Amino acid sequence: MKKRIIVLTLIVALLLFASCKKDVQNVSDDAYEEPTVDIEALMSSMQKESEDLESSTEESVEESITEAEAKENAEFIKEITYSNLKSDEVKKELIDSLKAAGIAGNTVKSFIGQVVRYNETVGDVGLTEEGFVKSENLIPEYDVLKIDEKWLAKNPEFIGYDCRLTSFLLLGDMITVENPSSELSPELFMDNDAIDNSGNSIFTEERIQKFNTIFAGIPAKLSKDVSVHVEEAKEYMKKSGILFKDSDASLISVYLHSDLDNNIFVGHAGVLLPSVVDDSLLFIEKISFQEPYQVLKLNNRQELNDYLMNKYDNWMPPETARPFIMENDELLDGYRLNVNIK
């Protein structure tokens, strides 16, 4: 700020000198009068302006710090509101919300068909029956052994869809990949097995490459600094030409860091969009190949972060970075580490 005052003072002085010189040239020596300028008042005004600017800047910085501290210190979620999409009421809310977010009607219809098929196949394995339910257990429990038994009895070759495939089937048309890769990441071998045995005609060779590019493992530095890996993810998306259509529906990706393969990869994914019924956010996920479809009703992205970080930020090898969450190609607003892990 002192430099600003000095610069302004010099500018004013030069202007005054130029003005005086011009006046001298236009009048005779006898008619010339020394210009009267209250330099003290001018300097005082400049000082006040500088102090006001400095104060405003400090207030802005303090507000940003306060906002960041409030986000960091906000209470970690203690319960979730979720559904396994068995009730017609929840299905209707989700269908209307997906369409309102710009997802094509045939895509929505196909997704709901997959959900119904899964729920009818596995039956009573701990799924919610009516509407949304509240749970203090942030990781709902399902009878995975019974699910495996029932699913494989009807689908001996097809292991079902997981989180990444479900997200891609919903958002694939909303994402462009300008430089697709034909390489197959080791992390995606089960996904590609599911694709091969799904019998779903939507998986053309072009779309398979698109899927494998979006969710490929990304070479990473052996660093515990999350910000380093966030930039690696962004750079990979830029290099691959991964572009997200402007939409209310977004791809949520939980990135995990592996020191064995020296890469970061999408360990979990889902779709986030606003509900048309209220002011809530809906987060759609297929928990795993075996575990069910689940939709959470959330108040904000902070709650989404806490739900996901509670599950995935629980233990990591000491050499690796903690997980981080991307919304499309940016770090999730509200991202923070699991406060229950020290």
PyMOL commands that set and color helices and strands:
alter all, ss='L'
color gray80, all
select helices_A, chain A and resi 2-26+39-73+88-100+105-122+144-154+163-174+186-198+205-214+226-240+301-312
alter helices_A, ss='H'
color red, helices_A
select strands_A, chain A and resi 80-83+133-135+175-177+218-219+242-244+250-258+263-274+281-286+293-298+324-327+330-331
alter strands_A, ss='S'
color yellow, strands_A
deselect
rebuild
show_as cartoon
